[in-house]
């Protein structure tokens, strides 16, 4: 997860805000949809929940640039 966290941090710092917002939002949505799968193992649930949480934090750091 550290690699994913570092990648998100790099996107927040180095990518155009609107593009970063779109990318991170898509990543968050994919994790959210995956979590709806009732057949996920516990480790996979934890992984996708962490992806969702890290994405939420990254979106908060970006602020409101989606417009």
RAKAFEN-V91752 format. One record per backbone hydrogen bond with DSSP energy under -0.5 kcal/mol. NH is the residue of the N-H (numbers start at 1). CO is the residue of the C=O. If there is no record, write none. Layout:
nh->(NH NH)
co->(CO CO)
This chain:
nh->(5 6 7 8 9 10 11 12 13 14 15 20 21 22 23 24 25 26 27 28 29 30 31 32 33 34 35 36 36 37 38 40 45 46 47 48 49 50 51 52 53 54 55 56 57 58 59 60 61 62 63 65)
co->(1 2 3 4 5 6 7 8 9 10 11 16 17 18 19 20 21 22 23 24 25 26 27 28 29 30 31 32 33 34 36 37 41 42 43 44 45 46 47 48 49 50 51 52 53 54 55 56 57 58 59 63)
